[in-house]
Amino acid sequence: MRRVALTGGIATGKSYVRAEFERLGVPTIDSDLLARAAVAPGTPGLSLVVERFGATVIDPDGALNRKKLASIVFSDSLARRDLEAIVHPHVRVATDRWFASLHSSSHAFAIADIPLLYEVGLEKHFDAVMVAACDDDTQLRRVVERDGVSDAEARLRIGAQLPIEEKVRRADYVIRTDASLADTKRQVQEVYRRLGGG
């Protein structure tokens, strides 16, 4: 079974693409959920976050205040790297464990959705990489609408990741998400066939 990574930029359509592969029966895992688990209340990861960023990033109920933390890490590259150093080892171990659990399955491939794949150098651990991509204006609009932030804040978040053009250049497969949903579905089905899914 081939290990396939799905990546892209913030709000470039990764979740939709992953959901379409799931609909086709492909096993997938979302590293954002694994990252949340790494810093859930009571975890060593959350303790390390508090140690590095202070108690102000914790809500009264003991959970991580993601909005406060985002305002710190998206404007400070060192803070962002420190957070990644806390979260990513957990995500990588959990992802490897998940792929191992599928080893005896009959699937031709499985997909791990990893937004920062290239930024943290994980691409070498996969047999193929696909990138969900859209044009800059579409991405900016989606971040503003989805996250409820200003254009300036959205640009900071987009700028914290490798440019989407660079990810596209390095990918084995590219799925464009700036046209219709039907067009995106068509591309997913084509990549599914090319990866041996049917």
C-alpha positions as CSV (number, residue, x, y, z in Angstrom):
1,M,0.0,0.0,0.0
2,R,1.4,3.4,-1.0
3,R,1.8,6.2,1.5
4,V,0.4,9.4,0.0
5,A,0.6,12.8,1.5
6,L,-1.9,15.5,0.8
7,T,-0.8,19.1,1.4
8,G,-1.4,22.6,0.2
9,G,-1.7,26.1,1.7
10,I,-4.1,27.4,4.3
11,A,-7.7,27.4,2.7
12,T,-6.6,25.9,-0.6
13,G,-9.2,23.0,-0.4
14,K,-7.3,20.2,1.3
15,S,-10.3,19.2,3.5
16,Y,-12.6,19.0,0.5
17,V,-10.1,17.0,-1.5
18,R,-9.5,14.6,1.4
19,A,-13.3,14.1,1.9
20,E,-13.7,13.3,-1.8
21,F,-11.0,10.6,-1.6
22,E,-12.7,9.2,1.5
23,R,-16.0,9.1,-0.5
24,L,-14.1,6.9,-3.0
25,G,-13.2,4.5,-0.1
26,V,-9.6,5.7,0.4
27,P,-8.4,5.6,4.1
28,T,-7.4,9.1,5.2
29,I,-6.1,10.8,8.3
30,D,-6.1,14.5,9.2
31,S,-2.9,15.7,10.9
32,D,-4.8,18.8,12.2
33,L,-6.8,16.4,14.4
34,L,-3.7,14.7,15.5
35,A,-2.1,18.1,16.3
36,R,-5.2,19.0,18.4
37,A,-4.8,15.7,20.3
38,A,-1.1,16.5,21.0
39,V,-2.1,19.6,23.0
40,A,-5.4,18.5,24.5
41,P,-6.0,19.2,28.2
42,G,-3.9,17.0,30.4
43,T,-1.3,16.1,27.8
44,P,2.5,16.7,28.1
45,G,2.2,18.7,24.8
46,L,-0.1,21.3,26.4
47,S,2.2,21.6,29.4
48,L,5.1,22.4,27.0
49,V,2.9,25.0,25.2
50,V,2.1,26.7,28.5
51,E,5.8,26.5,29.5
52,R,6.8,28.2,26.2
53,F,3.9,30.6,25.6
54,G,2.5,31.3,29.1
55,A,-0.8,30.6,30.8
56,T,-2.5,33.4,28.8
57,V,-3.0,30.9,25.9
58,I,-5.2,28.7,28.1
59,D,-8.9,29.2,28.4
60,P,-10.6,29.1,31.9
61,D,-11.8,25.5,31.1
62,G,-8.1,24.4,30.7
63,A,-8.2,24.1,26.9
64,L,-5.8,25.7,24.5
65,N,-7.1,29.1,23.2
66,R,-6.2,28.5,19.6
67,K,-7.0,32.1,18.5
68,K,-4.6,33.6,21.1
69,L,-1.9,31.1,20.1
70,A,-2.4,31.8,16.4
71,S,-2.1,35.5,17.0
72,I,1.4,34.8,18.5
73,V,2.8,32.2,16.1
74,F,1.6,33.7,12.8
75,S,3.5,37.0,13.6
76,D,6.6,35.4,15.0
77,S,8.5,32.7,13.0
78,L,10.6,31.6,16.1
79,A,7.4,31.1,18.1
80,R,5.9,29.1,15.2
81,R,9.0,26.9,15.0
82,D,8.8,26.3,18.8
83,L,5.2,25.2,18.5
84,E,5.9,22.9,15.6
85,A,8.7,21.3,17.6
86,I,6.2,20.5,20.3
87,V,3.4,19.2,18.1
88,H,5.0,17.6,15.1
89,P,6.8,14.7,16.7
90,H,3.5,13.5,18.2
91,V,1.8,13.9,14.8
92,R,4.5,11.9,13.0
93,V,4.4,9.0,15.4
94,A,0.6,8.9,15.3
95,T,0.6,9.0,11.5
96,D,3.2,6.2,11.2
97,R,1.2,4.1,13.6
98,W,-2.0,4.7,11.5
99,F,-0.2,3.7,8.3
100,A,1.1,0.6,10.0
101,S,-2.4,-0.4,11.1
102,L,-3.4,-0.4,7.4
103,H,-0.5,-2.4,6.2
104,S,-2.5,-5.6,5.6
105,S,-5.5,-3.9,4.0
106,S,-6.4,-4.3,0.4
107,H,-6.2,-0.6,-0.4
108,A,-3.8,0.6,-3.2
109,F,-3.0,3.7,-1.2
110,A,-3.9,5.7,1.9
111,I,-3.7,9.5,2.4
112,A,-2.3,11.6,5.3
113,D,-3.4,15.3,5.1
114,I,-0.4,17.2,6.3
115,P,-0.6,21.0,5.8
116,L,3.1,21.7,6.6
117,L,4.6,18.7,4.9
118,Y,7.3,20.6,3.0
119,E,7.9,23.1,5.7
120,V,8.9,20.4,8.2
121,G,10.6,18.1,5.6
122,L,8.3,15.1,5.8
123,E,7.8,14.6,2.1
124,K,10.6,12.0,2.0
125,H,8.5,9.7,4.2
126,F,5.9,9.3,1.4
127,D,5.6,7.5,-1.9
128,A,3.8,10.3,-3.5
129,V,2.7,13.9,-2.7
130,M,-0.5,15.6,-3.9
131,V,-1.1,19.3,-3.5
132,A,-4.5,21.1,-3.3
133,A,-4.0,24.5,-4.9
134,C,-5.9,27.6,-5.8
135,D,-5.0,31.1,-7.0
136,D,-3.8,33.8,-4.5
137,D,-7.0,35.8,-4.6
138,T,-9.2,32.8,-3.9
139,Q,-7.0,31.7,-1.1
140,L,-7.0,35.2,0.6
141,R,-10.8,35.5,0.3
142,R,-11.3,32.0,1.8
143,V,-9.0,32.7,4.8
144,V,-10.8,36.0,5.5
145,E,-14.2,34.4,5.3
146,R,-13.4,31.1,7.1
147,D,-11.3,32.5,9.9
148,G,-13.0,35.9,10.3
149,V,-9.8,37.8,10.1
150,S,-8.6,41.0,8.3
151,D,-6.9,40.9,4.9
152,A,-3.6,41.8,6.7
153,E,-4.0,38.9,9.2
154,A,-4.9,36.5,6.4
155,R,-1.8,37.5,4.5
156,L,0.3,36.8,7.6
157,R,-1.2,33.3,7.9
158,I,-0.7,32.6,4.2
159,G,2.9,34.0,4.4
160,A,3.8,31.7,7.3
161,Q,3.7,28.8,4.8
162,L,5.8,27.9,1.8
163,P,4.3,29.7,-1.3
164,I,1.7,27.5,-3.0
165,E,3.6,27.7,-6.3
166,E,6.6,26.1,-4.7
167,K,4.4,23.3,-3.3
168,V,2.9,22.8,-6.8
169,R,6.3,22.6,-8.3
170,R,7.4,19.9,-6.0
171,A,4.2,17.8,-6.1
172,D,3.6,14.5,-7.9
173,Y,-0.1,15.4,-8.4
174,V,-1.8,18.8,-8.3
175,I,-5.6,19.2,-7.7
176,R,-6.8,22.8,-8.5
177,T,-9.7,23.9,-6.3
178,D,-10.4,27.4,-7.7
179,A,-12.9,26.3,-10.4
180,S,-16.2,24.4,-9.7
181,L,-16.7,21.6,-7.2
182,A,-17.5,19.3,-10.1
183,D,-14.1,20.2,-11.6
184,T,-12.3,19.4,-8.4
185,K,-14.2,16.1,-8.1
186,R,-13.1,15.2,-11.6
187,Q,-9.5,15.8,-10.8
188,V,-9.7,13.7,-7.6
189,Q,-11.2,10.9,-9.6
190,E,-8.3,11.2,-12.1
191,V,-5.6,11.1,-9.4
192,Y,-7.5,8.2,-7.8
193,R,-7.2,6.2,-11.0
194,R,-3.6,7.1,-11.5
195,L,-2.7,6.0,-8.0
196,G,-4.3,2.6,-8.7
197,G,-7.6,3.1,-6.9
198,G,-9.8,1.8,-9.7
